[in-house]
Amino acid sequence: QEQFVESGGGWVRPGGSLKLSCKVPGSIFGRYTIGWYRQAPGNSHELVARVTTAGFVLLSGSAQGRFTISRNSQENTVFLRMNNLDPEDSAVYYCNNIRDMIPLSPWGQGTQVTVSS
């Protein structure tokens, strides 16, 4: 079964930036809204950004003004650019396809983001 593959995480200082990449299975790209989620230890998955098949972008309150979601249709890839990172942004970041606000596919391995000084 094809899986989402996330990459680009790492350690940054507060105020830093990272750009995450999500390789979306070809059978899914362009057919569903794709969302970026994050999960901090002890918490459930939190949806932070999503892009619809029509290209509309929606961001969570904590992401507005700092995060940008975009996609490359030729490479079946969705990106999450994160600026002005805060320690509260530390989490494992995942992507998934969404319908009615519900993630549909098995979670991939995710990519760890750590923000600390």
Long-range contacts (C-beta under 8 A, 24 or more apart in sequence): 1-106, 2-26, 2-27, 2-28, 3-105, 3-106, 3-108, 4-94, 4-95, 4-96, 4-105, 4-107, 4-108, 5-108, 5-109, 6-93, 6-94, 6-95, 6-108, 6-109, 6-110, 6-111, 7-111, 8-111, 9-92, 9-93, 9-110, 9-111, 9-112, 9-113, 9-114, 10-112, 10-113, 10-114, 11-114, 11-115, 11-116, 12-85, 12-113, 12-114, 12-115, 13-115, 13-116, 13-117, 14-85, 14-86, 14-87, 14-115, 14-116, 14-117, 15-84, 15-85, 16-85, 16-115, 17-81, 17-82, 17-83, 17-84, 17-85, 18-81, 18-82, 18-85, 18-113, 19-79, 19-80, 19-81, 19-82, 20-79, 20-80, 20-81, 20-82, 20-93, 20-111, 20-113, 21-77, 21-78, 21-79, 22-77, 22-78, 22-79, 22-80, 22-95, 23-75, 23-76, 23-77, 24-76, 24-77, 24-78, 24-95, 24-97, 25-76, 25-105, 26-76, 28-97, 28-105, 29-73, 29-76, 30-73, 31-97, 32-97, 32-98, 32-99, 32-104, 33-97, 33-98, 33-99, 34-71, 34-78, 34-95, 34-96, 34-97, 34-98, 35-95, 35-96, 35-97, 35-98, 35-103, 36-69, 36-78, 36-80, 36-93, 36-94, 36-95, 37-93, 37-94, 37-95, 37-96, 37-103, 38-89, 38-91, 38-92, 38-93, 38-94, 38-113, 39-91, 39-92, 39-94, 39-110, 40-90, 40-91, 40-92, 43-91, 45-94, 45-103, 45-107, 46-91, 47-98, 47-101, 48-80, 49-80, 50-98, 51-78, 62-88, 62-89, 82-113, 85-113, 85-115, 86-115, 87-115, 87-116, 88-115, 89-113, 89-115, 90-114, 90-115, 90-116
